[in-house]
Amino acid sequence: MLYKTSELIGRTIQASDGEVGTIDDLYIDDERWGVRYFVVATGGWLSGKQVLLSPSTVTNGHGTADVVHVNLTRAQIENAPDVDTDKPVSRRYEIAHALHYGYPYYWNGPFLWGAGIYPGVIPLTDREALPHEEAADTEEAARLEEEKAAKSHLRSAREVVGYHVEASDGTAGTVDDFVIDSTTWGIARLVVDARKWWPGGQVLIPPDAVIDIDWASRAMRLRISRAAVSDSPKP
């Protein structure tokens, strides 16, 4: 099933033993173009703090009705590593998060989820975890992990909405939303609002058309022309 980011935000997350909270945001990976984490607002249950949950834990991929079920308990979520969602998510935190929940590292392999195109199909093994645990005791390992954090390519979907879209020959619109395939949790299309430049309104752009995202200037650069943007499919 295909869903827009805006359709997922606000949905309830349901653990095996009770409600967890609601999806407040999604962290997307702008390198492999997938949803890596739901940012979940827990409300009064955990004093309002936010937690990150991987799509690897989702049991009903398309999230029927307004509820997304995860194969976790509330205790597992409560005891997960704390995260500061006001700061970039570090690779060190991602390792701790994966170890806590027992799913594989998505960056270990060539596909969207590392070893495969679907999330969480291969369990995390002791052999995979051990090198990170041993290395964590050294200053050099800490430095390397911080360098990885800076290259993690994780960005808030809410943050990117509204960024200017720059085609190869000029301004083409603004980022309006993301279309997500809930089978793989990959980004299938970017929704670009081009109404200021063309009467056609919104268009759908494939992620591989993106060259890069300039976070300082709040701009997304495309390898295609304004005309190609205008001729793209409509939502």
C-alpha positions, 0 to 999 in steps of 0.5 A: 500500500502507498501512503503519504507521510501526512496520512501516517502522522497522527496515527496511533501506535499500538503495542502488544499490551496497550497503546504507546502514543501517536506518530508525530514525525518520521525520520527518512534516509535521504541516501537509500530513501526509506523510512527509518524511524517513527517519532512517537509522542507518548503523551502522559504514559512516559511523561510526554517524551518521544521515542523512536520505533523502526518499521521493522517492528510493524506487524500490519504493514499498511496500518489498517484504520488509524492504528499501526500495530508493533510487535513490542511490549510497552516495557520494551519501549519504556526501557529503550535507549533515550533519544534527543529528537532535537538533535541529529540521530547518531549512529551510536544511538542507532546501534544501541537501538537495534541491539535493544530491539534485536533487528539488523543494522540497515546500513550493513548491506547493499539494499534498503534494509541492508541484507534485504529490501524488507525490514527486519527479516534477518535477526541481529546476531551476536557476531554482528553486534560484537565488533561494535560492543568491543570497539565502543571502549576505545576513543578511536571507535568513539571518534569513528562513530561520530563521523558516521553519525554526521553521514547518517542521512537521517532527516525529519520528514516535517523538516523537509516539507517546504524546502525549495526544489531546484531543477537543473535549470531553475526553481521548480517548486517546494517539497509538499510530502512523501509517498511511502510504500508500506511493504518495504517502507521505502520512499516511492515518490516525492510530492512537489508543489509546483503551483507557483510555476505551473497550473498543473499543481502537484507532481510526483518525482522519483527519489533518484531524480534528487542530487542532494539536499542542502540543509543550510539553504533548505533546498533540494536539487534535482538532476532533471529540468523544470520541463521534466518536473512539469511533465511528471505524473500527478498525485 
